[in-house]
Amino acid sequence: MSFLRPSLRGATKERRSNPLRLSKIPTDCFVVPLGLLAMTCSEGLIQRFPKPFFLFIILALISGSALAQTEEKITIGVGLSYSPFAVPGDDGGHFGTAGMTNFFVPMQFGPYIRFEPELGLYFKSYQEQAVDSSGPVKDTFQRNADQQIVRAGFGVFYTKQVDSVFQFGIGARLGILSSEYEMHQSRASVQDTDIHYGVFYLGGAFTVEYFVSKHFSIGGELQFIHYSFGAPLITVGTSNPLSGYGALNTPEQDVWSTNEVLSARFWF
């Protein structure tokens, strides 16, 4: 789907002649990316955001506002991306033992600028036998566990069309990974537990895309990403949710890693 962003010139004159028609005039706006909105809801991670993160957010907002003021051809699509590897540095497997499949919405502003918000989801429910050692005799009981993993972020790229079928781009991606475990005990003497893990990621990316047709393309992406792991947030029963923050078993850490990502896009 391709269209031109309209201009608001003449809106004042339109209002004087027929005020009821002003509502029909479309206006430009900049929508807050899904990844940025999700980051504001992640308690405890904001304190660990490095300074380049805030600079990147400012640049993204400025570039988005500038694009909204120009008449650029905008092409929108939908896509899937898959990384075959687990999150680097996640030794405990809190974010899955393999890579996630993400949904994203590529938006091409003219021939050179691309903006891609992305979202990945993973849900798992299972039952297991746990040991109750609180009494004089150890006993087993059933425990129900739920896990939810959410990945939300976005990328900004400078793109270049080499010929009619090949395109490359260079830019950056950033976002958060959130993993939450909820363990519900079937025994009243054992309290329920909720553990929340969080990771902030930021880094550069180089992408190559091959257009099979006008509306479908496949590609690959090489990333160099910095992962910042926060200490887990642990809630036991009805206790203070910050009681487990900074647990010694899972210390804060920073990891740099190269990643490979495969992707497919359908353009409207």
Order of alpha helices (4+ residues) and beta strands (2+ residues): beta-alpha-alpha-alpha-beta-beta-beta-beta-beta-beta-beta-beta-beta-beta
